[in-house]
């Protein structure tokens, strides 16, 4: 019997986690796997994802987690002997997965907390002493227990190291604690890249959620572009993105020289399946996380940069820095890399494109996804303690209540 994939995710908009989910779900559907989406009430689904999520191949269960007794209404028909791989993308929903696991004790459900990034999610940091110390001690104990049972996917090494440092524990080694950098890609298109290598117009592209300081490199990239534009008149900058700090970006753009502004194109939000159209027209991809590999698998030269930094500091080409897609280590001014790509020969550009492609393209995605489906908890019968479930249910409701009060005050 095939493994069933079950996941909880509030909102499926355009972002790295969401595109991973959609790619994986589409692969599962094409290979006749069962997919169950526990959709929190009032979730927003990106237009480009709706045909996948709301197809007859995905079982969508809308759940109101504001209801303390939601688990009684969350009814899933599992078959005897069915195996389930279950993902959640924040800590509250992971604990709720554990509650589902507790309800269906006769089913093999392997639960995983996928850690999206390592800042803004340390709950204890939002409280003052002594509450933060008490909470950190409790959470440290929780993370030690769930890590020891192989319930965590850290995605990359920097996330793991941040959690180890913050909560003072050592993660147990496991190949699936880190998500493999790369995606399925069609064959490398030499004709497209050779034509692009002429660089009569040079388009720099960045794709990012406009959330600062996490993706503040975008502001630094604009500064770098302003400095380089007079020397390289054929430069253009395309910014694809949306998010809570879009207004800050527009303020930044309005403050620069009008002539230079004309070479900066703010495109806004673009559906995931349409990104490749823009990548095919661009010459250099600068950014963080999954947008880098999305560009690289089209043959686009791609450079990871530092996140949580208002300057734009690059690490070099993605094939030498595949693990720095989400790094806070200092880098070099991005201008150095831009000038290098602008001035290199046609052959060097084509070779560079091919190396970026090769570092991120996974020709045998089937083997990777099949091995991922086999990932399992060390003890599948081990479930979060009742006190943990109670704590997270109460804190979830409290935070929702607090948000409503703050929203009404504004």
C-alpha positions as CSV (number, residue, x, y, z in Angstrom):
1,X,0.0,0.0,0.0
2,X,1.3,3.5,-0.9
3,X,2.1,6.0,1.8
4,X,-0.5,8.7,2.3
5,X,0.7,12.3,2.6
6,X,-1.2,14.5,5.1
7,X,-0.3,18.1,5.8
8,X,-1.6,21.1,7.7
9,X,-0.7,24.6,6.4
10,X,-2.5,27.9,7.0
11,X,-2.6,29.6,3.6
12,X,-0.9,28.4,0.5
13,X,0.3,31.5,-1.1
14,X,3.4,32.1,-3.2
15,X,6.6,31.2,-1.2
16,X,9.3,28.6,-0.8
17,X,7.4,26.2,1.5
18,X,4.2,26.5,-0.6
19,X,6.0,25.7,-3.8
20,X,7.7,22.7,-2.2
21,X,4.3,21.5,-1.1
22,X,2.7,22.0,-4.6
23,X,5.6,20.3,-6.4
24,X,5.4,17.3,-4.0
25,X,1.6,17.1,-4.2
26,X,1.6,17.2,-8.0
27,X,4.1,14.4,-8.1
28,X,2.1,12.3,-5.6
29,X,-1.1,12.8,-7.6
30,X,0.6,11.8,-10.8
31,X,1.8,8.6,-9.1
32,X,-1.6,7.8,-7.6
33,X,-0.8,8.5,-3.9
34,X,-3.4,9.6,-1.5
35,X,-3.1,13.3,-0.4
36,X,-5.0,14.8,2.5
37,X,-4.9,18.5,3.2
38,X,-6.0,19.7,6.7
39,X,-6.9,23.2,5.8
40,X,-7.3,25.7,8.6
41,X,-10.5,27.7,8.3
42,X,-10.3,30.9,6.2
43,X,-7.1,29.8,4.5
44,X,-6.0,31.6,1.4
45,X,-5.0,29.5,-1.6
46,X,-3.0,31.2,-4.4
47,X,-4.9,31.2,-7.7
48,X,-2.1,29.1,-9.4
49,X,-2.4,26.4,-6.8
50,X,-6.2,26.1,-6.7
51,X,-6.4,23.6,-9.6
52,X,-4.1,21.3,-7.7
53,X,-5.4,21.7,-4.2
54,X,-9.1,21.6,-5.1
55,X,-8.8,18.8,-7.6
56,X,-10.6,15.5,-7.0
57,X,-7.2,14.0,-6.3
58,X,-6.7,15.9,-3.0
59,X,-9.0,15.4,0.0
60,X,-9.4,18.7,1.7
61,X,-10.7,18.9,5.3
62,X,-11.4,22.4,6.5
63,X,-10.9,22.6,10.2
64,X,-11.7,25.4,12.6
65,X,-8.8,25.2,15.1
66,X,-10.4,28.1,17.1
67,X,-12.8,25.4,18.3
68,X,-11.2,23.8,21.4
69,X,-12.8,20.5,20.5
70,X,-11.9,20.5,16.8
71,X,-10.4,17.0,17.0
72,X,-13.9,15.5,17.5
73,X,-15.0,16.9,14.2
74,X,-11.9,16.0,12.3
75,X,-12.9,12.6,10.8
76,X,-10.6,10.9,8.4
77,X,-11.3,7.5,6.9
78,X,-8.1,5.5,7.1
79,X,-7.7,2.0,5.8
80,X,-6.3,-0.8,8.0
81,X,-2.6,-0.9,7.5
82,X,-2.4,2.5,5.9
83,X,0.9,4.4,6.5
84,X,0.9,8.2,6.7
85,X,3.6,10.8,6.3
86,X,2.3,14.0,8.0
87,X,3.9,17.4,7.8
88,X,3.2,20.7,9.7
89,X,4.9,24.0,9.1
90,X,4.6,25.6,12.5
91,X,4.9,24.3,16.0
92,X,1.2,24.6,16.9
93,X,0.0,22.6,13.9
94,X,2.7,20.0,14.6
95,X,1.2,19.5,18.0
96,X,-2.2,19.3,16.4
97,X,-0.8,16.6,14.1
98,X,0.1,14.7,17.3
99,X,-3.4,15.0,18.4
100,X,-4.6,13.5,15.2
101,X,-2.0,10.7,15.7
102,X,-3.4,10.1,19.1
103,X,-7.0,9.8,17.8
104,X,-6.0,7.2,15.2
105,X,-3.6,5.1,17.2
106,X,-4.1,2.1,15.0
107,X,-2.7,3.8,12.0
108,X,1.1,4.3,11.4
109,X,1.3,8.1,11.3
110,X,4.8,9.6,11.2
111,X,4.6,13.3,12.1
112,X,7.2,16.0,11.2
113,X,7.6,19.6,12.1
114,X,9.2,21.3,9.1
115,X,11.1,24.4,10.3
116,X,10.7,27.2,7.7
117,X,13.4,29.6,9.1
118,X,15.0,30.3,12.4
119,X,14.1,33.8,13.3
120,X,10.7,35.1,14.5
121,X,9.7,31.6,15.5
122,X,11.4,31.4,18.9
123,X,8.3,31.8,20.9
124,X,10.1,32.6,24.1
125,X,11.7,35.7,22.5
126,X,8.3,37.5,22.6
127,X,8.2,37.5,26.4
128,X,10.1,39.3,29.1
129,X,11.9,37.8,32.0
130,X,11.1,35.7,33.9
131,X,8.4,34.3,31.5
132,X,10.8,33.9,28.6
133,X,13.3,31.9,30.7
134,X,10.5,29.5,31.9
135,X,9.1,29.2,28.4
136,X,12.6,28.6,26.9
137,X,13.3,25.8,29.4
138,X,10.0,24.2,28.5
139,X,10.5,24.5,24.8
140,X,14.0,23.2,25.0
141,X,12.7,20.1,26.7
142,X,10.1,19.7,24.0
143,X,12.5,20.1,21.1
144,X,14.9,17.7,22.6
145,X,12.2,15.1,22.8
146,X,10.8,15.5,19.4
147,X,14.2,15.7,17.8
148,X,15.3,12.5,19.6
149,X,12.3,10.8,18.0
150,X,13.1,12.2,14.5
151,X,10.1,14.5,14.3
152,X,11.9,17.5,12.9
153,X,12.9,18.4,9.4
154,X,15.3,21.4,9.7
155,X,15.4,22.0,6.0
156,X,19.0,23.2,6.1
157,X,22.0,23.2,8.4
158,X,21.7,26.9,9.5
159,X,18.2,26.2,10.8
160,X,19.4,23.2,12.8
161,X,22.4,25.1,14.3
162,X,20.2,28.0,15.3
163,X,17.8,25.7,17.2
164,X,20.6,23.8,18.8
165,X,22.2,27.1,20.0
166,X,18.9,28.7,21.1
167,X,17.6,25.7,23.0
168,X,20.9,24.1,24.0
169,X,20.6,20.6,22.6
170,X,22.3,18.5,19.9
171,X,20.2,17.2,17.0
172,X,20.6,13.5,16.3
173,X,22.0,12.9,12.8
174,X,19.6,11.8,10.0
175,X,19.8,12.3,6.3
176,X,16.2,13.6,6.1
177,X,16.7,16.3,8.7
178,X,17.9,18.5,5.7
179,X,15.9,19.1,2.6
180,X,17.9,18.3,-0.6
181,X,18.6,21.5,-2.6
182,X,17.3,21.0,-6.1
183,X,14.2,20.3,-8.2
184,X,13.2,18.4,-11.2
185,X,14.1,20.3,-14.4
186,X,13.7,19.8,-18.2
187,X,17.0,19.4,-20.2
188,X,19.4,22.3,-20.3
189,X,18.4,24.6,-23.2
190,X,21.7,25.6,-24.9
191,X,19.9,27.6,-27.6
192,X,18.1,29.8,-25.1
193,X,21.3,30.3,-23.0
194,X,23.5,31.1,-26.0
195,X,21.0,33.8,-27.1
196,X,20.7,35.1,-23.6
197,X,24.6,35.2,-23.3
198,X,24.7,38.1,-25.8
199,X,23.5,40.3,-22.9
200,X,22.6,43.3,-25.2
201,X,20.2,44.1,-22.3
202,X,21.2,42.8,-18.9
203,X,18.3,41.9,-16.6
204,X,18.9,41.3,-12.9
205,X,15.9,39.5,-11.3
206,X,15.0,38.9,-7.7
207,X,12.0,36.9,-6.4
208,X,11.2,37.5,-2.8
209,X,8.5,37.8,-0.2
210,X,8.7,41.4,0.9
211,X,9.1,40.8,4.6
212,X,11.8,42.8,6.3
213,X,14.3,42.4,7.8
214,X,14.2,38.7,6.7
215,X,14.4,39.6,3.0
216,X,15.8,43.1,3.4
217,X,18.6,42.3,0.9
218,X,16.1,43.6,-1.7
219,X,16.6,47.1,-0.4
220,X,20.4,46.7,-0.6
221,X,20.1,45.3,-4.1
222,X,18.3,48.5,-5.2
223,X,21.2,50.5,-3.7
224,X,23.7,48.4,-5.6
225,X,21.8,48.8,-8.8
226,X,21.7,52.6,-8.4
227,X,25.5,52.6,-8.0
228,X,26.1,50.4,-11.0
229,X,23.5,51.9,-13.5
230,X,25.6,54.9,-14.6
231,X,28.5,52.7,-15.5
232,X,26.3,50.0,-17.2
233,X,23.4,51.8,-18.9
234,X,22.0,48.4,-20.3
235,X,21.2,47.2,-16.7
236,X,17.6,46.5,-15.6
237,X,16.3,45.3,-12.3
238,X,13.1,43.3,-12.0
239,X,11.5,42.7,-8.6
240,X,8.9,40.0,-8.2
241,X,7.2,39.8,-4.8
242,X,4.6,40.8,-2.4
243,X,4.3,41.0,1.4
244,X,3.7,43.1,4.5
245,X,6.5,45.5,3.7
246,X,5.7,46.4,0.1
247,X,5.1,50.0,1.1
248,X,8.7,50.3,2.3
249,X,9.9,49.0,-1.0
250,X,7.8,51.6,-2.9
251,X,9.1,54.4,-0.6
252,X,12.6,53.2,-1.4
253,X,12.0,53.3,-5.2
254,X,10.4,56.7,-5.1
255,X,13.4,58.2,-3.4
256,X,15.9,57.4,-6.2
257,X,16.7,59.2,-9.4
258,X,13.8,59.2,-11.8
259,X,15.9,58.1,-14.8
260,X,17.2,55.1,-12.8
261,X,13.7,54.4,-11.6
262,X,12.7,53.8,-15.2
263,X,15.1,50.8,-15.3
264,X,13.6,49.2,-12.2
265,X,10.5,47.2,-12.8
266,X,8.3,46.2,-9.9
267,X,6.3,43.3,-11.1
268,X,4.5,42.3,-7.9
269,X,3.1,38.9,-7.2
270,X,3.5,36.2,-9.9
271,X,1.9,32.8,-9.9
272,X,4.5,30.0,-9.3
273,X,3.9,28.3,-12.7
274,X,4.5,31.7,-14.5
275,X,7.9,32.4,-12.9
276,X,9.9,30.6,-15.6
277,X,8.6,33.1,-18.2
278,X,10.5,35.8,-16.3
279,X,13.5,33.7,-15.6
280,X,13.9,32.9,-19.3
281,X,14.2,36.6,-20.0
282,X,16.6,37.5,-17.2
283,X,20.4,37.2,-17.1
284,X,21.2,37.0,-13.3
285,X,19.1,35.8,-10.4
286,X,19.9,37.2,-7.0
287,X,18.1,36.1,-3.8
288,X,17.6,33.6,-1.1
289,X,15.9,30.2,-0.5
290,X,13.9,28.4,-3.2
291,X,13.7,31.3,-5.6
292,X,17.4,30.6,-6.3
293,X,16.9,27.0,-7.4
294,X,13.7,27.9,-9.3
295,X,15.9,30.2,-11.4
296,X,18.9,27.9,-11.6
297,X,16.9,25.0,-13.1
298,X,16.0,27.2,-16.0
299,X,19.7,27.8,-16.7
300,X,19.7,31.2,-15.1
301,X,23.0,32.3,-13.3
302,X,22.0,32.4,-9.6
303,X,23.7,34.0,-6.6
304,X,22.6,33.5,-3.0
305,X,22.8,36.5,-0.7
306,X,22.7,37.1,3.0
307,X,19.3,37.3,4.7
308,X,18.4,39.4,7.7
309,X,20.7,42.1,6.3
310,X,19.8,45.5,4.8
311,X,22.9,45.4,2.5
312,X,23.0,43.0,-0.4
313,X,25.9,40.7,0.3
314,X,26.6,37.8,-2.1
315,X,28.3,34.5,-1.4
316,X,29.2,33.5,-5.0
317,X,27.5,31.3,-7.5
318,X,25.0,28.8,-6.4
319,X,27.0,25.7,-7.4
320,X,29.7,26.6,-4.8
321,X,27.2,27.8,-2.2
322,X,24.2,25.5,-2.4
323,X,23.9,25.5,1.4
324,X,23.9,29.2,1.7
325,X,20.4,29.8,0.4
326,X,19.4,30.9,3.9
327,X,22.5,32.1,5.6
328,X,23.2,35.1,7.8
329,X,27.0,34.9,7.4
330,X,28.7,38.1,6.0
331,X,29.2,38.0,2.3
332,X,30.8,40.3,-0.3
333,X,29.2,43.4,-1.9
334,X,26.9,42.2,-4.7
335,X,28.3,44.7,-7.1
336,X,31.4,42.5,-7.4
337,X,29.4,39.6,-8.7
338,X,27.1,41.6,-11.0
339,X,30.1,43.2,-12.7
340,X,31.8,39.9,-13.2
341,X,28.7,38.4,-14.9
342,X,28.2,41.6,-17.0
343,X,31.7,41.6,-18.3
344,X,32.4,37.9,-18.9
345,X,32.7,36.3,-22.3
346,X,29.8,34.6,-24.0
347,X,31.3,31.1,-23.5
348,X,32.0,31.8,-19.9
349,X,28.4,32.9,-19.4
350,X,27.1,29.7,-21.0
351,X,29.4,27.5,-18.9
352,X,28.4,29.4,-15.8
353,X,24.7,28.9,-16.6
354,X,25.3,25.1,-17.1
355,X,27.1,24.8,-13.8
356,X,24.2,26.6,-12.0
357,X,21.7,24.3,-13.7
358,X,23.7,21.1,-12.9
359,X,23.9,22.0,-9.2
360,X,20.2,22.3,-8.8
361,X,18.5,20.1,-11.4
362,X,17.5,16.6,-10.1
363,X,17.0,14.4,-13.1
364,X,15.7,11.5,-11.0
365,X,13.2,13.2,-8.8
366,X,11.2,10.0,-8.4
367,X,14.0,8.4,-6.3
368,X,14.2,11.4,-4.1
369,X,10.5,11.6,-3.4
370,X,10.2,7.9,-2.8
371,X,13.0,8.0,-0.3
372,X,11.4,11.0,1.4
373,X,8.2,9.0,1.8
374,X,10.1,6.4,3.8
375,X,11.2,8.9,6.4
376,X,9.8,7.7,9.8
377,X,9.8,8.6,13.4
378,X,12.0,6.4,15.6
379,X,9.1,5.4,17.8
380,X,5.8,5.9,15.8
381,X,3.8,5.2,18.9
382,X,5.4,8.1,20.8
383,X,3.0,11.0,21.0
384,X,3.3,14.5,22.5
385,X,2.3,14.5,26.1
386,X,-1.3,15.6,27.0
387,X,0.1,18.6,28.8
388,X,1.9,19.7,25.6
389,X,-1.2,19.4,23.6
390,X,-3.2,21.3,26.2
391,X,-0.6,24.0,26.4
392,X,-0.5,24.6,22.6
393,X,-4.3,24.5,22.2
394,X,-4.7,27.1,24.9
395,X,-1.8,29.3,23.7
396,X,-3.2,29.0,20.1
397,X,-6.6,30.3,21.2
398,X,-5.0,33.0,23.4
399,X,-2.9,34.4,20.6
400,X,-5.9,34.4,18.2
401,X,-7.9,36.3,20.8
402,X,-5.0,38.7,21.3
403,X,-4.6,39.4,17.6
404,X,-8.4,40.2,17.4
405,X,-8.1,42.7,20.2
406,X,-5.0,44.4,18.6
407,X,-6.8,44.5,15.2
408,X,-9.9,46.1,16.7
409,X,-7.7,48.7,18.5
410,X,-6.1,49.7,15.2
